[in-house]
Amino acid sequence: MKTRHTITALAENETSVLHRITSIFTKRKINIESLTAGDTEHENISRFTVVFSSELGVVPQLLRAIQKQVEIIEAFASEDEGLLYREIALLCLGFRNIEEREQLVKIVETNGGQVLLFNRKSIVVEITGGEIEINRFRDLFLNYKLYTFIRSGRVAVKKYFD
């Protein structure tokens, strides 16, 4: 049975590391569901967070392949229960009149979102949370004009450090 996994890798910030990490998944025909890369607390070290679904036995193989890369400092797999993770989503919502705009703003503010920008006929809003929270937030606007929905990849940190 396929389950969701998160692999985190710390690597020297060098050209082509991201490509080589993603190639490891591609060679095994594993779809990457979410991928983020960014700076860490250490200069010239990047953190890659990869979310994917697969059989449990594949995870150690992936870790070994990632750890073989010269620039990799550390790589580890985590289950969702051991992580604190978030995503961010931006939505551009259209409205026909002031009353509808006020309805949208009320929905956004009472459900943990934030209005970032007002335009003549649309607003841009932000929500931060887990996958389920973001999906629920997006679904609140099914009866409105949704021009754009953009979701980031997962950023995650271990809940516990030993």
GUKE-993510 format. One record per residue: z, y, x of N, C-alpha, C in turn; residue in three letters; residue number from 1. Coordinates in nm, 4 decimals, always signed. Layout:
BEGIN
n.z n.y n.x ca.z ca.y ca.x c.z c.y c.x type seq
Z Y X Z Y X Z Y X ALA NUM .
...
This chain:
BEGIN
n.z n.y n.x ca.z ca.y ca.x c.z c.y c.x type seq
+0.0000 -0.1182 +0.0834 +0.0000 +0.0000 +0.0000 +0.0000 +0.1247 +0.0880 MET 1 .
-0.0839 +0.2201 +0.0540 -0.0910 +0.3435 +0.1308 +0.0239 +0.4350 +0.0929 LYS 2 .
+0.0829 +0.4953 +0.1955 +0.1876 +0.5950 +0.1746 +0.1558 +0.7176 +0.2582 THR 3 .
+0.2210 +0.8278 +0.2234 +0.1982 +0.9537 +0.2935 +0.2844 +0.9593 +0.4193 ARG 4 .
+0.2232 +1.0070 +0.5283 +0.2905 +1.0181 +0.6577 +0.2647 +1.1560 +0.7162 HIS 5 .
+0.3578 +1.1987 +0.8009 +0.3415 +1.3231 +0.8752 +0.3598 +1.2926 +1.0228 THR 6 .
+0.2616 +1.3307 +1.1027 +0.2730 +1.3202 +1.2484 +0.2755 +1.4618 +1.3029 ILE 7 .
+0.3719 +1.4859 +1.3900 +0.3833 +1.6141 +1.4576 +0.3599 +1.5913 +1.6058 THR 8 .
+0.2808 +1.6779 +1.6669 +0.2543 +1.6685 +1.8101 +0.2745 +1.8048 +1.8739 ALA 9 .
+0.3427 +1.8047 +1.9864 +0.3560 +1.9249 +2.0685 +0.2632 +1.9076 +2.1866 LEU 10 .
+0.1829 +2.0107 +2.2126 +0.0824 +1.9977 +2.3183 +0.0649 +2.1288 +2.3919 ALA 11 .
+0.0192 +2.1160 +2.5160 -0.0195 +2.2350 +2.5906 -0.1337 +2.3016 +2.5141 GLU 12 .
-0.1309 +2.4326 +2.5103 -0.2309 +2.5077 +2.4353 -0.3609 +2.5137 +2.5158 ASN 13 .
-0.4395 +2.4080 +2.5045 -0.5647 +2.3953 +2.5791 -0.6813 +2.3741 +2.4830 GLU 14 .
-0.7998 +2.4107 +2.5298 -0.9207 +2.3914 +2.4518 -0.9435 +2.2436 +2.4239 THR 15 .
-0.9853 +2.2103 +2.3053 -1.0295 +2.0784 +2.2594 -0.9166 +1.9815 +2.2243 SER 16 .
-0.7894 +2.0205 +2.2373 -0.6811 +1.9296 +2.1996 -0.6889 +1.8988 +2.0504 VAL 17 .
-0.7088 +2.0001 +1.9696 -0.7189 +1.9800 +1.8250 -0.8330 +1.8843 +1.7917 LEU 18 .
-0.9461 +1.9035 +1.8550 -1.0609 +1.8161 +1.8303 -1.0287 +1.6710 +1.8645 HIS 19 .
-0.9626 +1.6505 +1.9771 -0.9308 +1.5139 +2.0171 -0.8282 +1.4501 +1.9241 ARG 20 .
-0.7326 +1.5285 +1.8751 -0.6362 +1.4739 +1.7794 -0.7071 +1.4330 +1.6499 ILE 21 .
-0.7902 +1.5195 +1.5973 -0.8594 +1.4857 +1.4721 -0.9566 +1.3696 +1.4912 THR 22 .
-1.0152 +1.3578 +1.6093 -1.1068 +1.2463 +1.6360 -1.0356 +1.1116 +1.6298 SER 23 .
-0.9106 +1.1097 +1.6678 -0.8324 +0.9857 +1.6611 -0.8256 +0.9357 +1.5168 ILE 24 .
-0.8105 +1.0268 +1.4226 -0.8067 +0.9898 +1.2808 -0.9460 +0.9521 +1.2312 PHE 25 .
-1.0454 +1.0289 +1.2721 -1.1830 +1.0046 +1.2280 -1.2318 +0.8672 +1.2718 THR 26 .
-1.2037 +0.8292 +1.3944 -1.2470 +0.6988 +1.4463 -1.1908 +0.5836 +1.3632 LYS 27 .
-1.0751 +0.6056 +1.3039 -1.0107 +0.5010 +1.2240 -1.0368 +0.5176 +1.0743 ARG 28 .
-1.1257 +0.6129 +1.0424 -1.1630 +0.6406 +0.9032 -1.0413 +0.6767 +0.8177 LYS 29 .
-0.9512 +0.7571 +0.8754 -0.8326 +0.8049 +0.8041 -0.8551 +0.9511 +0.7697 ILE 30 .
-0.8467 +0.9825 +0.6422 -0.8652 +1.1191 +0.5950 -0.7403 +1.2016 +0.6225 ASN 31 .
-0.7578 +1.3157 +0.6860 -0.6477 +1.4094 +0.7068 -0.6357 +1.4929 +0.5811 ILE 32 .
-0.5191 +1.4874 +0.5168 -0.4959 +1.5624 +0.3931 -0.4537 +1.7060 +0.4205 GLU 33 .
-0.3845 +1.7257 +0.5312 -0.3359 +1.8584 +0.5671 -0.3222 +1.8643 +0.7180 SER 34 .
-0.3593 +1.9786 +0.7756 -0.3507 +1.9969 +0.9199 -0.3145 +2.1415 +0.9480 LEU 35 .
-0.2084 +2.1615 +1.0232 -0.1743 +2.2962 +1.0682 -0.1541 +2.2931 +1.2181 THR 36 .
-0.1846 +2.4037 +1.2804 -0.1635 +2.4192 +1.4241 -0.1147 +2.5608 +1.4466 ALA 37 .
-0.0179 +2.5737 +1.5360 +0.0332 +2.7079 +1.5618 +0.1263 +2.7116 +1.6806 GLY 38 .
+0.1713 +2.8329 +1.7102 +0.2617 +2.8570 +1.8214 +0.3977 +2.7929 +1.7970 ASP 39 .
+0.4703 +2.7756 +1.9038 +0.6067 +2.7236 +1.8966 +0.7000 +2.8233 +1.9647 THR 40 .
+0.8241 +2.7837 +1.9778 +0.9230 +2.8669 +2.0467 +0.8987 +2.8725 +2.1976 GLU 41 .
+0.8062 +2.7891 +2.2481 +0.7728 +2.7845 +2.3906 +0.6331 +2.8411 +2.4137 HIS 42 .
+0.6220 +2.9295 +2.5095 +0.4930 +2.9909 +2.5410 +0.3931 +2.8839 +2.5861 GLU 43 .
+0.2713 +2.8937 +2.5369 +0.1605 +2.8040 +2.5712 +0.1780 +2.6606 +2.5207 ASN 44 .
+0.2676 +2.6415 +2.4240 +0.2851 +2.5108 +2.3603 +0.2516 +2.5279 +2.2126 ILE 45 .
+0.1654 +2.4404 +2.1611 +0.1269 +2.4445 +2.0196 +0.1851 +2.3249 +1.9467 SER 46 .
+0.2111 +2.3434 +1.8178 +0.2582 +2.2357 +1.7306 +0.1463 +2.2032 +1.6328 ARG 47 .
+0.1135 +2.0744 +1.6242 +0.0149 +2.0247 +1.5302 +0.0887 +1.9390 +1.4279 PHE 48 .
+0.0686 +1.9670 +1.3015 +0.1287 +1.8880 +1.1948 +0.0155 +1.8280 +1.1136 THR 49 .
+0.0094 +1.6949 +1.1094 -0.0994 +1.6234 +1.0424 -0.0394 +1.5376 +0.9308 VAL 50 .
-0.0905 +1.5565 +0.8093 -0.0457 +1.4780 +0.6939 -0.1623 +1.3896 +0.6506 VAL 51 .
-0.1326 +1.2616 +0.6271 -0.2363 +1.1661 +0.5897 -0.1723 +1.0515 +0.5131 PHE 52 .
-0.2536 +0.9733 +0.4446 -0.2071 +0.8534 +0.3755 -0.2712 +0.7314 +0.4398 SER 53 .
-0.1881 +0.6306 +0.4644 -0.2391 +0.5070 +0.5238 -0.1357 +0.3972 +0.5071 SER 54 .
-0.1747 +0.2796 +0.5510 -0.0808 +0.1679 +0.5580 +0.0212 +0.2003 +0.6677 GLU 55 .
+0.1419 +0.1540 +0.6503 +0.2495 +0.1832 +0.7444 +0.2171 +0.1368 +0.8860 LEU 56 .
+0.1516 +0.0228 +0.9015 +0.1223 -0.0330 +1.0328 +0.0286 +0.0503 +1.1181 GLY 57 .
-0.0436 +0.1431 +1.0589 -0.1395 +0.2254 +1.1320 -0.0692 +0.3364 +1.2111 VAL 58 .
+0.0463 +0.3794 +1.1643 +0.1152 +0.4943 +1.2240 +0.1465 +0.4733 +1.3723 VAL 59 .
+0.2043 +0.3605 +1.4139 +0.2301 +0.3427 +1.5578 +0.1024 +0.3465 +1.6427 PRO 60 .
-0.0067 +0.2941 +1.5893 -0.1350 +0.2981 +1.6611 -0.1799 +0.4429 +1.6816 GLN 61 .
-0.1685 +0.5223 +1.5762 -0.2074 +0.6632 +1.5857 -0.1204 +0.7361 +1.6872 LEU 62 .
+0.0090 +0.7128 +1.6813 +0.1007 +0.7782 +1.7760 +0.0657 +0.7427 +1.9206 LEU 63 .
+0.0405 +0.6160 +1.9473 +0.0052 +0.5751 +2.0838 -0.1224 +0.6451 +2.1302 ARG 64 .
-0.2217 +0.6523 +2.0419 -0.3486 +0.7171 +2.0785 -0.3290 +0.8662 +2.1040 ALA 65 .
-0.2474 +0.9312 +2.0222 -0.2211 +1.0744 +2.0412 -0.1435 +1.0962 +2.1705 ILE 66 .
-0.0434 +1.0139 +2.1955 +0.0404 +1.0291 +2.3149 -0.0368 +1.0050 +2.4443 GLN 67 .
-0.1493 +0.9366 +2.4376 -0.2316 +0.9123 +2.5573 -0.3043 +1.0391 +2.6037 LYS 68 .
-0.3171 +1.1354 +2.5149 -0.3870 +1.2580 +2.5516 -0.3043 +1.3335 +2.6567 GLN 69 .
-0.3680 +1.3796 +2.7616 -0.2993 +1.4398 +2.8762 -0.2117 +1.5583 +2.8349 VAL 70 .
-0.2602 +1.6406 +2.7444 -0.1885 +1.7642 +2.7097 -0.0716 +1.7418 +2.6140 GLU 71 .
-0.0583 +1.6236 +2.5590 +0.0473 +1.5970 +2.4612 +0.1814 +1.5861 +2.5325 ILE 72 .
+0.2767 +1.6651 +2.4875 +0.4117 +1.6636 +2.5430 +0.4987 +1.5654 +2.4656 ILE 73 .
+0.4821 +1.5667 +2.3333 +0.5610 +1.4800 +2.2460 +0.4851 +1.4617 +2.1152 GLU 74 .
+0.4948 +1.3436 +2.0584 +0.4377 +1.3167 +1.9260 +0.5323 +1.2224 +1.8537 ALA 75 .
+0.5521 +1.2493 +1.7258 +0.6419 +1.1636 +1.6474 +0.5988 +1.1645 +1.5021 PHE 76 .
+0.6345 +1.0574 +1.4336 +0.6051 +1.0438 +1.2910 +0.7336 +1.0670 +1.2135 ALA 77 .
+0.7192 +1.1214 +1.0929 +0.8341 +1.1484 +1.0065 +0.8002 +1.1115 +0.8635 SER 78 .
+0.9020 +1.0685 +0.7917 +0.8898 +1.0490 +0.6472 +0.9324 +1.1792 +0.5796 GLU 79 .
+0.8841 +1.2028 +0.4592 +0.9153 +1.3270 +0.3890 +1.0652 +1.3525 +0.3766 ASP 80 .
+1.1439 +1.2460 +0.3602 +1.2883 +1.2619 +0.3407 +1.3555 +1.3239 +0.4626 GLU 81 .
+1.2982 +1.3077 +0.5803 +1.3572 +1.3617 +0.7021 +1.3043 +1.4980 +0.7415 GLY 82 .
+1.2212 +1.5576 +0.6547 +1.1585 +1.6861 +0.6867 +1.1926 +1.7937 +0.5849 LEU 83 .
+1.1961 +1.9146 +0.6325 +1.1926 +2.0312 +0.5452 +1.0521 +2.0874 +0.5642 LEU 84 .
+0.9744 +2.0915 +0.4565 +0.8359 +2.1345 +0.4705 +0.7975 +2.2328 +0.3603 TYR 85 .
+0.7000 +2.3156 +0.3923 +0.6516 +2.4157 +0.2991 +0.5018 +2.4344 +0.3178 ARG 86 .
+0.4417 +2.4838 +0.2108 +0.3030 +2.5290 +0.2128 +0.3036 +2.6674 +0.1491 GLU 87 .
+0.1980 +2.7396 +0.1662 +0.1823 +2.8686 +0.1000 +0.0488 +2.8656 +0.0268 ILE 88 .
+0.0445 +2.9288 -0.0888 -0.0811 +2.9380 -0.1629 -0.1020 +3.0822 -0.2069 ALA 89 .
-0.2263 +3.1235 -0.2057 -0.2669 +3.2539 -0.2563 -0.3609 +3.2306 -0.3736 LEU 90 .
-0.3386 +3.3058 -0.4813 -0.4228 +3.2965 -0.6004 -0.4725 +3.4351 -0.6360 LEU 91 .
-0.5988 +3.4470 -0.6678 -0.6541 +3.5702 -0.7220 -0.6808 +3.5451 -0.8702 CYS 92 .
-0.6110 +3.6189 -0.9544 -0.6153 +3.5994 -1.0992 -0.6775 +3.7211 -1.1665 LEU 93 .
-0.7708 +3.6970 -1.2562 -0.8343 +3.8055 -1.3295 -0.7645 +3.8314 -1.4625 GLY 94 .
-0.7735 +3.9557 -1.5081 -0.7187 +3.9915 -1.6390 -0.8159 +4.0856 -1.7093 PHE 95 .
-0.8084 +4.0869 -1.8439 -0.8996 +4.1667 -1.9247 -0.8427 +4.3020 -1.9622 ARG 96 .
-0.7113 +4.3123 -1.9672 -0.6482 +4.4377 -2.0099 -0.5070 +4.4462 -1.9512 ASN 97 .
-0.4419 +4.5575 -1.9757 -0.3082 +4.5815 -1.9206 -0.2073 +4.4799 -1.9723 ILE 98 .
-0.2174 +4.4434 -2.0988 -0.1232 +4.3465 -2.1556 -0.1335 +4.2109 -2.0849 GLU 99 .
-0.2557 +4.1690 -2.0598 -0.2747 +4.0418 -1.9909 -0.2245 +4.0506 -1.8471 GLU 100 .
-0.2461 +4.1638 -1.7822 -0.1942 +4.1838 -1.6464 -0.0426 +4.1730 -1.6463 ARG 101 .
+0.0227 +4.2337 -1.7431 +0.1689 +4.2273 -1.7519 +0.2167 +4.0841 -1.7762 GLU 102 .
+0.1415 +4.0084 -1.8567 +0.1751 +3.8671 -1.8782 +0.1687 +3.7899 -1.7462 GLN 103 .
+0.0624 +3.8131 -1.6704 +0.0461 +3.7454 -1.5426 +0.1607 +3.7784 -1.4470 LEU 104 .
+0.1930 +3.9049 -1.4369 +0.3004 +3.9482 -1.3469 +0.4326 +3.8836 -1.3868 VAL 105 .
+0.4591 +3.8772 -1.5167 +0.5836 +3.8158 -1.5637 +0.5879 +3.6670 -1.5282 LYS 106 .
+0.4766 +3.5974 -1.5484 +0.4697 +3.4556 -1.5143 +0.4933 +3.4364 -1.3641 ILE 107 .
+0.4290 +3.5185 -1.2840 +0.4425 +3.5082 -1.1385 +0.5879 +3.5289 -1.0979 VAL 108 .
+0.6484 +3.6377 -1.1442 +0.7825 +3.6740 -1.0995 +0.8899 +3.5796 -1.1522 GLU 109 .
+0.8725 +3.5240 -1.2702 +0.9749 +3.4328 -1.3235 +0.9601 +3.2902 -1.2708 THR 110 .
+0.8550 +3.2653 -1.1926 +0.8328 +3.1311 -1.1392 +0.8289 +3.1286 -0.9865 ASN 111 .
+0.8925 +3.2263 -0.9242 +0.9092 +3.2244 -0.7792 +0.7940 +3.2792 -0.6987 GLY 112 .
+0.6950 +3.3374 -0.7646 +0.5819 +3.3944 -0.6928 +0.6039 +3.5409 -0.6624 GLY 113 .
+0.5080 +3.5974 -0.5939 +0.5139 +3.7384 -0.5568 +0.3743 +3.7984 -0.5708 GLN 114 .
+0.3667 +3.9158 -0.6329 +0.2392 +3.9857 -0.6425 +0.2181 +4.0606 -0.5117 VAL 115 .
+0.1049 +4.0357 -0.4474 +0.0736 +4.0995 -0.3198 -0.0184 +4.2191 -0.3343 LEU 116 .
-0.1062 +4.2146 -0.4370 -0.2091 +4.3177 -0.4485 -0.2528 +4.3324 -0.5936 LEU 117 .
-0.2640 +4.4561 -0.6377 -0.3204 +4.4879 -0.7691 -0.4583 +4.5489 -0.7483 PHE 118 .
-0.5569 +4.4987 -0.8202 -0.6904 +4.5577 -0.8251 -0.7170 +4.6014 -0.9690 ASN 119 .
-0.8345 +4.6585 -0.9948 -0.8661 +4.7048 -1.1303 -0.8662 +4.5921 -1.2318 ARG 120 .
-0.9175 +4.4765 -1.1963 -0.9315 +4.3648 -1.2903 -0.8723 +4.2344 -1.2391 LYS 121 .
-0.7950 +4.2414 -1.1306 -0.7364 +4.1189 -1.0774 -0.6092 +4.1494 -0.9986 SER 122 .
-0.5311 +4.0439 -0.9774 -0.4150 +4.0527 -0.8900 -0.4196 +3.9349 -0.7931 ILE 123 .
-0.3610 +3.9558 -0.6763 -0.3474 +3.8486 -0.5783 -0.1994 +3.8171 -0.5690 VAL 124 .
-0.1666 +3.6871 -0.5824 -0.0275 +3.6449 -0.5809 -0.0061 +3.5358 -0.4774 VAL 125 .
+0.1199 +3.5194 -0.4399 +0.1585 +3.4220 -0.3382 +0.2708 +3.3350 -0.3920 GLU 126 .
+0.2677 +3.2084 -0.3546 +0.3782 +3.1169 -0.3841 +0.3985 +3.0307 -0.2597 ILE 127 .
+0.5246 +3.0049 -0.2282 +0.5604 +2.9188 -0.1167 +0.6450 +2.8050 -0.1706 THR 128 .
+0.6183 +2.6834 -0.1251 +0.6975 +2.5697 -0.1698 +0.6347 +2.4394 -0.1263 GLY 129 .
+0.6801 +2.3322 -0.1878 +0.6222 +2.2013 -0.1631 +0.4969 +2.1820 -0.2466 GLY 130 .
+0.4318 +2.0722 -0.2258 +0.3059 +2.0434 -0.2952 +0.3231 +2.0452 -0.4470 GLU 131 .
+0.4286 +1.9845 -0.4960 +0.4512 +1.9772 -0.6408 +0.4753 +2.1158 -0.6986 ILE 132 .
+0.5581 +2.1956 -0.6310 +0.5865 +2.3309 -0.6805 +0.4606 +2.4166 -0.6859 GLU 133 .
+0.3787 +2.4054 -0.5835 +0.2560 +2.4852 -0.5813 +0.1598 +2.4390 -0.6901 ILE 134 .
+0.1480 +2.3088 -0.7107 +0.0615 +2.2587 -0.8184 +0.1097 +2.3069 -0.9546 ASN 135 .
+0.2397 +2.3007 -0.9781 +0.2953 +2.3482 -1.1059 +0.2688 +2.4964 -1.1251 ARG 136 .
+0.2869 +2.5737 -1.0183 +0.2625 +2.7182 -1.0262 +0.1168 +2.7456 -1.0608 PHE 137 .
+0.0253 +2.6789 -0.9916 -0.1182 +2.6968 -1.0189 -0.1508 +2.6612 -1.1638 ARG 138 .
-0.0897 +2.5537 -1.2143 -0.1188 +2.5081 -1.3500 -0.0709 +2.6056 -1.4566 ASP 139 .
+0.0208 +2.6952 -1.4222 +0.0657 +2.7970 -1.5178 -0.0483 +2.8909 -1.5574 LEU 140 .
-0.1530 +2.8943 -1.4773 -0.2615 +2.9900 -1.4983 -0.3906 +2.9248 -1.5473 PHE 141 .
-0.3795 +2.8049 -1.6038 -0.4978 +2.7342 -1.6531 -0.5687 +2.8096 -1.7644 LEU 142 .
-0.4964 +2.8893 -1.8400 -0.5554 +2.9644 -1.9515 -0.5978 +3.1052 -1.9116 ASN 143 .
-0.5964 +3.1327 -1.7811 -0.6370 +3.2638 -1.7305 -0.7549 +3.2461 -1.6359 TYR 144 .
-0.8143 +3.3561 -1.5957 -0.9269 +3.3522 -1.5027 -0.8728 +3.3379 -1.3609 LYS 145 .
-0.8954 +3.2216 -1.3005 -0.8546 +3.1968 -1.1631 -0.9784 +3.2114 -1.0745 LEU 146 .
-0.9858 +3.3242 -1.0037 -1.1011 +3.3491 -0.9169 -1.0929 +3.2672 -0.7884 TYR 147 .
-0.9717 +3.2613 -0.7308 -0.9561 +3.1960 -0.6017 -0.8209 +3.1267 -0.5946 THR 148 .
-0.8213 +3.0069 -0.5392 -0.6977 +2.9360 -0.5075 -0.7108 +2.8846 -0.3652 PHE 149 .
-0.6197 +2.9274 -0.2774 -0.6225 +2.8883 -0.1368 -0.4845 +2.8352 -0.1012 ILE 150 .
-0.4819 +2.7178 -0.0433 -0.3542 +2.6557 -0.0055 -0.3564 +2.6281 +0.1447 ARG 151 .
-0.2444 +2.6570 +0.2095 -0.2325 +2.6275 +0.3527 -0.2021 +2.4801 +0.3725 SER 152 .
-0.2029 +2.4391 +0.4948 -0.1533 +2.3070 +0.5288 -0.0016 +2.3103 +0.5379 GLY 153 .
+0.0549 +2.1951 +0.5523 +0.2002 +2.1802 +0.5597 +0.2522 +2.2280 +0.6959 ARG 154 .
+0.3615 +2.3028 +0.6900 +0.4414 +2.3279 +0.8097 +0.5735 +2.2576 +0.7866 VAL 155 .
+0.6258 +2.1955 +0.8912 +0.7438 +2.1114 +0.8723 +0.8347 +2.1175 +0.9943 ALA 156 .
+0.9628 +2.0966 +0.9665 +1.0620 +2.0859 +1.0728 +1.1559 +1.9715 +1.0345 VAL 157 .
+1.2045 +1.9001 +1.1353 +1.2997 +1.7922 +1.1082 +1.4260 +1.8518 +1.0484 LYS 158 .
+1.4844 +1.7800 +0.9536 +1.6106 +1.8236 +0.8953 +1.7258 +1.8053 +0.9921 LYS 159 .
+1.7161 +1.7023 +1.0737 +1.8285 +1.6665 +1.1610 +1.7779 +1.6468 +1.3040 TYR 160 .
+1.8545 +1.6962 +1.3978 +1.8222 +1.6754 +1.5392 +1.9371 +1.5997 +1.6037 PHE 161 .
+1.9048 +1.4952 +1.6763 +2.0071 +1.4137 +1.7423 +2.0238 +1.4538 +1.8868 ASP 162 .
